[in-house]
Every structure is written in C-alpha cells, then in structure tokens.
C-alpha cells in the first residue's frame, strides 16, 4: 500500500513480536531482497539500463 512518502508492507507471517505490518519511508529503504528469480528486463521501466558488457570485461 504505497503513498507519496510512505510504504506499508504486510507480512504473511508475524515477526517475533507478533507484528504483521510495517510502515517505512521510501528514503529509508536501502535494499530490496527478491526471493524469486526476476529477469533484469522487469527493471527497465523503472529506469535501470540493460547490461551491455559481458562479465569480466570493462567498458
């Protein structure tokens, strides 16, 4: 459930103190972890660029 500055995240399973929701400001999000395989193409509409350099080679 997003707003302009805050994000509410629902947990499927409560944490150790029983909480199921967290409210966090976007500015405080420093990392996102994906548990499913996500192709890089999904992120292009978000402003990311597709990798054009093969691993081990520099531009």
C-alpha positions, 0 to 999 in steps of 0.5 A: 500500500504505497503513498507519496512518502510512505510504504506499508508492507504486510507480512504473511507471517508475524515477526517475533513480536507478533507484528504483521505490518510495517510502515517505512519511508521510501528514503529509508529503504536501502535494499530490496531482497527478491526471493524469486528469480526476476529477469533484469528486463522487469527493471527497465521501466523503472529506469535501470539500463540493460547490461551491455558488457559481458562479465569480466570485461570493462567498458 
